[in-house]
Amino acid sequence: MARKIILDVDTGTDDAVAIMFAALHPELDLIGVTTVNGNVPLARTTDNTLRVLDWIGRSDIPVFPGLARPIARRGFPASRHFGRDSDDDPHGSALPIPEPSSKAQDTGAVEFLVETLRSTTEQLTLVPVGPMSNIATALAVDPSLTEAVDEVVAMGGGHAVANVTASAEFNIWADPEAAALVLSAGFGRLTLVPLDATHQALVTEEDCAALDALGTPAGVAASRFVSRRIAAYRTAVEGGNAAPVHDVVCTAYLVRPDLLTTRHLPVEVDTASPLTIGRTVIDTRPGSSLDPNAHVAFGADARLLTELLLGTFGAVSG
């Protein structure tokens, strides 16, 4: 049976590729997508999500708008970084595919999460690949929701790698209190996919050409989205001809766990220091007295990721 998942997104380019993978892979049953403020404001993340699902012919998958701001802060800890349509922005504002004809659900993301997890007769997988505001709020409503989840697979954080500040990765930094709550909630299994792993799974210009050559809606769109990312990462990646596509690493891991190399470790989020707010403090010390709460990915197989993208996006016709 296909693995039932809920994908929580702040849809820019890498979320878009993750959505297509989750919606199209035969081993995954995407029962709903929840959206959150992040790469771009909530209205745009929701619109982008609908665009992607319409484009690949999966408008049957419901989309639930979520939180438009962090759970504890009146805004981001600093100015918004993305959504500017500039050359160094890997996301832009609106994704370069047609506007959607489908509509988001009237039910909000938190209500959907609470009702679905309370009523499910089988465990579900949560895949938050943006700020964790929706998941944290659902847990605040009902902490026992953890019992209905077989695994959380979250894109966020970094040990030796950061992006939005010298210490923090964007998803965690954008709502550090939410991330701290999710990490301490007591899920049976939580897999954290930080920048350390996603920066090892680069997608190249050659891979983009192969995706485009598939001629499928998903292949063409993935090539377009990743090409934008490569242009934005031109000076940040050695060689300038590849880029990380962070969020799809999480959805690809669901069908091929060997994509990632993980370690079971204690992880906490800094929510106080002005210098390091949003940093994931990953305790790699041998013999640490702290209890591990996350399987942290430190390695990823770039070639396997590309094979999964080509196989999944190429198997779907026109």
C-alpha positions as CSV (number, residue, x, y, z in Angstrom):
1,M,0.0,0.0,0.0
2,A,1.1,3.5,-0.7
3,R,2.4,5.5,2.3
4,K,-0.1,8.2,3.3
5,I,1.5,11.6,3.8
6,I,0.6,15.2,4.5
7,L,3.0,17.7,3.0
8,D,3.4,21.1,4.7
9,V,4.9,23.7,2.3
10,D,5.8,27.3,1.8
11,T,5.9,26.8,-1.9
12,G,8.8,28.2,-3.8
13,T,10.8,26.3,-6.4
14,D,12.1,23.4,-4.2
15,D,8.8,22.9,-2.5
16,A,7.2,22.7,-6.0
17,V,9.5,19.8,-7.0
18,A,8.8,18.1,-3.7
19,I,5.0,18.5,-4.3
20,M,5.3,17.0,-7.8
21,F,7.3,14.0,-6.5
22,A,4.8,13.3,-3.6
23,A,1.8,13.7,-5.9
24,L,3.2,11.5,-8.7
25,H,5.2,8.7,-7.1
26,P,3.1,5.5,-6.9
27,E,4.4,4.5,-3.5
28,L,3.1,7.8,-1.9
29,D,-0.5,8.8,-1.2
30,L,-0.6,12.6,-0.8
31,I,-3.9,13.1,1.1
32,G,-3.5,16.8,1.5
33,V,-1.1,19.8,1.3
34,T,-1.0,22.5,3.9
35,T,0.6,25.9,3.2
36,V,2.4,28.3,5.5
37,N,4.1,31.7,5.4
38,G,7.8,31.3,4.5
39,N,9.6,31.7,1.2
40,V,6.8,34.0,0.1
41,P,3.7,35.2,1.9
42,L,0.9,32.8,2.6
43,A,-1.4,33.9,-0.3
44,R,1.5,33.3,-2.7
45,T,2.6,29.9,-1.2
46,T,-1.1,28.8,-1.6
47,D,-1.4,30.0,-5.1
48,N,1.9,28.4,-6.1
49,T,0.8,25.1,-4.6
50,L,-2.4,25.1,-6.6
51,R,-0.5,26.0,-9.7
52,V,1.8,23.0,-9.3
53,L,-1.0,20.5,-8.6
54,D,-3.1,21.9,-11.6
55,W,-0.1,21.7,-13.9
56,I,0.6,18.0,-13.2
57,G,-3.1,17.1,-13.3
58,R,-3.5,16.5,-9.6
59,S,-6.0,19.1,-8.7
60,D,-7.9,16.4,-6.8
61,I,-5.4,16.8,-3.9
62,P,-6.8,19.3,-1.5
63,V,-4.8,22.4,-0.4
64,F,-5.4,23.9,3.0
65,P,-4.1,27.4,3.8
66,G,-2.3,27.7,7.1
67,L,-0.6,30.3,9.3
68,A,0.3,33.7,7.8
69,R,2.9,34.5,10.5
70,P,5.1,32.7,13.1
71,I,3.5,31.4,16.2
72,A,5.2,33.7,18.7
73,R,6.7,36.6,16.7
74,R,5.0,39.4,15.0
75,G,7.1,38.8,11.9
76,F,10.4,37.2,10.9
77,P,13.3,37.8,13.2
78,A,14.6,40.0,10.4
79,S,13.4,41.3,7.0
80,R,12.0,38.7,4.5
81,H,14.8,37.3,2.4
82,F,12.9,35.8,-0.6
83,G,10.1,36.6,-3.0
84,R,11.8,39.5,-4.7
85,D,12.1,38.2,-8.3
86,S,15.8,39.2,-8.3
87,D,18.6,37.2,-9.9
88,D,19.9,36.0,-6.5
89,D,16.5,34.7,-5.3
90,P,16.0,31.0,-6.0
91,H,12.2,31.2,-5.6
92,G,10.8,34.4,-7.0
93,S,7.2,35.3,-6.3
94,A,4.8,33.4,-8.6
95,L,6.1,30.2,-10.1
96,P,6.5,30.3,-13.9
97,I,3.6,28.1,-14.8
98,P,0.0,29.0,-15.5
99,E,-2.3,30.4,-12.8
100,P,-4.5,27.8,-11.1
101,S,-8.1,27.1,-11.9
102,S,-8.6,25.1,-8.7
103,K,-9.3,26.7,-5.3
104,A,-7.9,26.1,-1.8
105,Q,-10.2,24.5,0.8
106,D,-12.2,26.6,3.2
107,T,-10.9,24.5,6.0
108,G,-7.7,25.9,7.4
109,A,-4.5,23.9,7.7
110,V,-4.5,23.5,11.5
111,E,-8.1,22.3,11.6
112,F,-7.3,19.9,8.8
113,L,-4.3,18.5,10.6
114,V,-6.1,18.1,13.9
115,E,-9.2,16.5,12.5
116,T,-7.3,14.2,10.2
117,L,-4.9,13.0,12.8
118,R,-7.6,12.5,15.4
119,S,-9.8,10.5,13.1
120,T,-7.3,8.4,11.1
121,T,-7.4,4.6,11.5
122,E,-3.8,4.3,10.3
123,Q,-0.7,6.2,11.0
124,L,0.3,9.1,8.7
125,T,3.6,10.7,7.8
126,L,4.0,14.4,8.2
127,V,6.5,16.2,5.9
128,P,7.0,19.8,6.8
129,V,9.4,21.4,4.4
130,G,8.9,25.1,5.4
131,P,8.5,26.8,8.7
132,M,6.8,24.5,11.2
133,S,4.1,26.9,12.3
134,N,1.1,24.8,11.2
135,I,2.5,21.6,12.8
136,A,3.3,23.4,16.1
137,T,-0.1,25.0,16.3
138,A,-1.8,21.7,15.8
139,L,0.2,20.2,18.6
140,A,-0.7,23.0,20.8
141,V,-4.4,22.2,20.2
142,D,-3.8,18.5,20.9
143,P,-0.4,17.2,22.0
144,S,-1.6,13.6,21.6
145,L,-1.6,14.0,17.8
146,T,2.0,12.6,17.8
147,E,0.5,9.2,18.4
148,A,-1.1,9.2,14.9
149,V,2.2,9.9,13.1
150,D,4.6,7.2,12.1
151,E,7.3,9.6,11.1
152,V,8.0,13.3,10.7
153,V,10.4,14.1,7.9
154,A,11.4,17.8,8.2
155,M,13.6,19.9,6.0
156,G,15.4,22.4,8.1
157,G,18.5,23.3,10.1
158,G,22.1,22.8,9.7
159,H,25.2,21.7,11.6
160,A,28.2,22.9,9.6
161,V,26.1,24.8,7.0
162,A,23.7,27.8,7.3
163,N,22.1,30.2,4.9
164,V,19.8,33.0,6.1
165,T,22.2,34.0,8.9
166,A,25.7,32.8,9.8
167,S,24.1,30.4,12.2
168,A,20.7,29.5,11.0
169,E,18.8,27.8,8.1
170,F,15.8,29.7,6.8
171,N,12.9,27.3,7.7
172,I,14.0,27.0,11.4
173,W,14.9,30.7,11.6
174,A,11.5,31.8,10.2
175,D,9.7,30.3,13.2
176,P,12.2,29.1,15.7
177,E,9.6,28.6,18.5
178,A,7.5,26.3,16.2
179,A,10.5,24.2,15.4
180,A,11.5,23.9,19.0
181,L,8.0,22.7,19.9
182,V,7.9,20.1,17.1
183,L,11.4,18.8,18.0
184,S,10.4,18.4,21.6
185,A,6.9,17.0,21.0
186,G,7.9,13.3,21.4
187,F,7.1,11.9,17.9
188,G,8.0,8.3,17.6
189,R,10.4,9.1,14.8
190,L,11.5,12.4,13.6
191,T,14.0,12.7,10.7
192,L,15.6,16.0,10.2
193,V,17.1,16.8,6.8
194,P,19.4,19.8,7.2
195,L,21.5,21.8,4.8
196,D,24.5,19.5,5.5
197,A,22.6,16.7,3.6
198,T,20.7,18.7,1.0
199,H,23.9,20.5,-0.2
200,Q,25.3,17.0,-1.0
201,A,22.4,16.2,-3.3
202,L,22.9,18.9,-6.0
203,V,21.0,18.8,-9.2
204,T,23.0,19.9,-12.2
205,E,22.3,21.7,-15.5
206,E,22.8,18.4,-17.2
207,D,20.1,16.9,-15.0
208,C,17.8,19.8,-15.9
209,A,18.3,19.1,-19.6
210,A,17.4,15.4,-18.9
211,L,14.3,16.4,-17.0
212,D,13.2,18.8,-19.7
213,A,13.7,16.1,-22.3
214,L,11.2,13.9,-20.6
215,G,8.5,16.1,-22.1
216,T,6.1,15.6,-19.2
217,P,4.5,18.5,-17.3
218,A,6.5,17.5,-14.2
219,G,9.8,17.1,-16.0
220,V,9.5,20.4,-17.8
221,A,8.4,22.3,-14.7
222,A,11.2,20.7,-12.6
223,S,13.8,21.7,-15.2
224,R,12.4,25.2,-15.1
225,F,12.4,25.5,-11.3
226,V,15.8,24.0,-10.8
227,S,17.3,26.1,-13.5
228,R,16.2,29.2,-11.6
229,R,17.9,27.8,-8.5
230,I,21.1,27.1,-10.4
231,A,21.2,30.7,-11.6
232,A,20.7,32.0,-8.0
233,Y,23.3,29.7,-6.6
234,R,25.8,30.5,-9.3
235,T,28.4,32.0,-7.0
236,A,27.6,29.8,-4.0
237,V,28.2,26.3,-5.5
238,E,31.6,25.3,-6.8
239,G,31.5,25.2,-10.6
240,G,28.3,27.2,-10.7
241,N,26.3,24.6,-12.6
242,A,24.3,23.0,-9.9
243,A,22.1,23.8,-6.9
244,P,20.4,22.0,-3.9
245,V,16.7,21.3,-4.2
246,H,16.3,20.9,-0.5
247,D,12.6,19.9,-0.1
248,V,12.4,17.1,-2.6
249,V,15.1,15.3,-0.7
250,C,12.5,14.7,2.0
251,T,9.9,13.3,-0.3
252,A,12.4,11.1,-2.1
253,Y,13.7,9.7,1.2
254,L,10.2,8.4,1.9
255,V,10.5,5.9,-0.9
256,R,14.3,5.3,-0.7
257,P,15.5,5.7,2.8
258,D,19.0,4.8,1.6
259,L,19.1,8.2,0.0
260,L,20.2,9.6,3.3
261,T,22.8,8.8,5.9
262,T,21.5,9.7,9.4
263,R,22.6,9.7,13.0
264,H,20.3,9.6,16.0
265,L,21.2,12.7,18.0
266,P,19.9,15.4,20.4
267,V,18.7,18.5,18.6
268,E,17.5,21.8,20.1
269,V,16.6,25.2,18.6
270,D,18.0,28.5,19.8
271,T,15.1,30.8,20.4
272,A,16.8,33.5,22.5
273,S,20.2,34.7,21.3
274,P,20.2,37.6,18.9
275,L,23.4,36.3,17.3
276,T,22.3,32.6,16.8
277,I,18.5,32.6,16.9
278,G,17.1,29.8,14.8
279,R,20.2,27.7,15.0
280,T,19.7,24.0,15.3
281,V,22.1,22.9,18.0
282,I,22.9,19.3,17.0
283,D,24.9,17.5,19.7
284,T,27.3,15.2,18.0
285,R,29.5,14.6,21.1
286,P,30.2,10.9,21.8
287,G,28.5,9.9,25.1
288,S,26.3,13.0,25.3
289,S,24.0,12.8,28.4
290,L,21.1,14.3,26.3
291,D,18.5,12.0,24.9
292,P,18.4,11.9,21.1
293,N,15.2,13.2,19.5
294,A,16.0,13.3,15.8
295,H,17.6,11.2,13.1
296,V,19.8,13.8,11.5
297,A,20.9,13.4,7.9
298,F,24.5,14.3,7.3
299,G,24.9,12.6,3.9
300,A,22.8,12.3,0.7
301,D,23.3,10.5,-2.6
302,A,23.0,13.0,-5.4
303,R,22.9,10.4,-8.2
304,L,20.2,8.4,-6.6
305,L,18.1,11.6,-6.2
306,T,18.4,12.4,-9.8
307,E,17.5,8.9,-10.8
308,L,14.4,9.1,-8.6
309,L,13.4,12.5,-10.2
310,L,13.8,11.2,-13.7
311,G,12.0,7.9,-13.0
312,T,9.0,9.6,-11.2
313,F,8.6,12.5,-13.5
314,G,9.2,10.5,-16.7
315,A,6.6,7.9,-15.8
316,V,3.7,10.3,-16.1
317,S,2.5,11.1,-19.6
318,G,1.3,14.5,-21.0
